Amino acid sequence: RVTGVCKVQEVFVRPFNEYLSLWYAFGGGTKLIVDLGVVRPSLTVLLPSSEEQDQGNVALVCLANRGFPGGWKLGWRLGAGGALQGSQSLEVLEKDGHYSWSSSLTLPTDQWRKSGSVTCEASLKDQTPITHTLEPHHCSQ
């Protein structure tokens, strides 16, 4: 872990000898990670359309935006019940160094309507989870 990073104007590198490349001397490269601390992502849950609800199944999508570091996990809970497994996308590293990703969950429409609530939860190691809850009776039916 690097704690004090300074700008360097010039770097002079001299080969050990003509037969030894710098890759063998220093490895495949050095990765510098700038620690932004923990940045909690914002969560958005996309509602199923009324047309989708009429077809028998609903797909819920949870978007997590601008979190740091990577490695946040998204999960789902139905009502007061246990956790459900949705499918999680790969995280995307944005140009500003933050991560974004998503999770989707497909449910039968009647289970969605009777659940009372559906919660998307983002968790990371020792951090307090972030949640976003939808109540189906507040959504278009």
C-alpha positions as a Python dict, from the first residue, in 0.01 Angstrom:
ca = {
    (1, 'R'): (0, 0, 0),
    (2, 'V'): (141, 335, -103),
    (3, 'T'): (61, 614, 140),
    (4, 'G'): (251, 909, -4),
    (5, 'V'): (248, 949, -380),
    (6, 'C'): (462, 1219, -539),
    (7, 'K'): (485, 1341, -895),
    (8, 'V'): (805, 1241, -1066),
    (9, 'Q'): (940, 1454, -1348),
    (10, 'E'): (1171, 1191, -1500),
    (11, 'V'): (1250, 825, -1461),
    (12, 'F'): (1576, 677, -1586),
    (13, 'V'): (1580, 301, -1638),
    (14, 'R'): (1896, 119, -1739),
    (15, 'P'): (1887, -249, -1843),
    (16, 'F'): (2079, -492, -1623),
    (17, 'N'): (2239, -632, -1936),
    (18, 'E'): (2154, -685, -2300),
    (19, 'Y'): (2002, -1030, -2234),
    (20, 'L'): (1766, -948, -1946),
    (21, 'S'): (1444, -766, -2031),
    (22, 'L'): (1273, -530, -1789),
    (23, 'W'): (976, -768, -1770),
    (24, 'Y'): (1191, -1030, -1601),
    (25, 'A'): (1344, -770, -1373),
    (26, 'F'): (1019, -605, -1260),
    (27, 'G'): (742, -849, -1351),
    (28, 'G'): (441, -781, -1570),
    (29, 'G'): (380, -437, -1430),
    (30, 'T'): (281, -244, -1124),
    (31, 'K'): (-81, -166, -1047),
    (32, 'L'): (-145, 162, -868),
    (33, 'I'): (-478, 177, -685),
    (34, 'V'): (-593, 519, -568),
    (35, 'D'): (-793, 460, -252),
    (36, 'L'): (-1112, 666, -259),
    (37, 'G'): (-1227, 515, 69),
    (38, 'V'): (-1565, 341, 60),
    (39, 'V'): (-1820, 514, -161),
    (40, 'R'): (-2168, 373, -115),
    (41, 'P'): (-2348, 322, -447),
    (42, 'S'): (-2691, 464, -517),
    (43, 'L'): (-2958, 200, -582),
    (44, 'T'): (-3246, 226, -827),
    (45, 'V'): (-3505, -49, -877),
    (46, 'L'): (-3683, -50, -1211),
    (47, 'L'): (-4052, -138, -1195),
    (48, 'P'): (-4216, -400, -1414),
    (49, 'S'): (-4462, -258, -1667),
    (50, 'S'): (-4833, -337, -1640),
    (51, 'E'): (-4804, -523, -1973),
    (52, 'E'): (-4529, -741, -1827),
    (53, 'Q'): (-4738, -813, -1517),
    (54, 'D'): (-5025, -930, -1739),
    (55, 'Q'): (-4798, -1191, -1901),
    (56, 'G'): (-4750, -1395, -1583),
    (57, 'N'): (-4393, -1306, -1484),
    (58, 'V'): (-4219, -986, -1383),
    (59, 'A'): (-3852, -896, -1413),
    (60, 'L'): (-3714, -661, -1151),
    (61, 'V'): (-3385, -482, -1214),
    (62, 'C'): (-3169, -316, -950),
    (63, 'L'): (-2908, -66, -1071),
    (64, 'A'): (-2615, 19, -845),
    (65, 'N'): (-2425, 329, -953),
    (66, 'R'): (-2095, 491, -859),
    (67, 'G'): (-1972, 266, -579),
    (68, 'F'): (-1613, 210, -467),
    (69, 'P'): (-1429, -18, -428),
    (70, 'G'): (-1549, -295, -659),
    (71, 'G'): (-1680, -616, -511),
    (72, 'W'): (-2022, -500, -387),
    (73, 'K'): (-2280, -783, -400),
    (74, 'L'): (-2645, -729, -487),
    (75, 'G'): (-2915, -948, -336),
    (76, 'W'): (-3295, -959, -315),
    (77, 'R'): (-3551, -1014, -36),
    (78, 'L'): (-3923, -1074, -76),
    (79, 'G'): (-4137, -936, 206),
    (80, 'A'): (-4010, -1049, 545),
    (81, 'G'): (-3884, -1371, 387),
    (82, 'G'): (-3536, -1487, 317),
    (83, 'A'): (-3288, -1390, 52),
    (84, 'L'): (-3343, -1467, -315),
    (85, 'Q'): (-3076, -1518, -575),
    (86, 'G'): (-3093, -1289, -875),
    (87, 'S'): (-2844, -1271, -1157),
    (88, 'Q'): (-2571, -1010, -1112),
    (89, 'S'): (-2388, -840, -1397),
    (90, 'L'): (-2015, -785, -1406),
    (91, 'E'): (-1914, -456, -1253),
    (92, 'V'): (-1818, -179, -1491),
    (93, 'L'): (-1533, 56, -1404),
    (94, 'E'): (-1633, 409, -1499),
    (95, 'K'): (-1386, 676, -1619),
    (96, 'D'): (-1401, 849, -1280),
    (97, 'G'): (-1283, 534, -1097),
    (98, 'H'): (-1623, 435, -955),
    (99, 'Y'): (-1804, 108, -1032),
    (100, 'S'): (-2157, 38, -1156),
    (101, 'W'): (-2341, -293, -1191),
    (102, 'S'): (-2690, -444, -1186),
    (103, 'S'): (-2893, -743, -1076),
    (104, 'S'): (-3217, -885, -1213),
    (105, 'L'): (-3478, -1109, -1055),
    (106, 'T'): (-3770, -1280, -1232),
    (107, 'L'): (-4080, -1374, -1032),
    (108, 'P'): (-4431, -1500, -1106),
    (109, 'T'): (-4666, -1199, -1109),
    (110, 'D'): (-4883, -1335, -825),
    (111, 'Q'): (-4577, -1383, -602),
    (112, 'W'): (-4470, -1026, -681),
    (113, 'R'): (-4815, -885, -595),
    (114, 'K'): (-4855, -1088, -274),
    (115, 'S'): (-4504, -1028, -143),
    (116, 'G'): (-4579, -701, 36),
    (117, 'S'): (-4237, -569, -60),
    (118, 'V'): (-3930, -648, -266),
    (119, 'T'): (-3591, -521, -150),
    (120, 'C'): (-3265, -489, -338),
    (121, 'E'): (-2965, -491, -105),
    (122, 'A'): (-2603, -394, -179),
    (123, 'S'): (-2341, -527, 61),
    (124, 'L'): (-1965, -507, 94),
    (125, 'K'): (-1761, -685, 362),
    (126, 'D'): (-1782, -485, 686),
    (127, 'Q'): (-2013, -212, 553),
    (128, 'T'): (-2374, -161, 660),
    (129, 'P'): (-2589, -284, 367),
    (130, 'I'): (-2770, -34, 146),
    (131, 'T'): (-3131, -118, 61),
    (132, 'H'): (-3400, 1, -176),
    (133, 'T'): (-3752, -137, -125),
    (134, 'L'): (-4053, -147, -357),
    (135, 'E'): (-4407, -219, -248),
    (136, 'P'): (-4605, -382, -531),
    (137, 'H'): (-4937, -223, -425),
    (138, 'H'): (-4780, 119, -498),
    (139, 'C'): (-4691, 8, -851),
    (140, 'S'): (-4918, -3, -1155),
    (141, 'Q'): (-5118, -324, -1175),
}
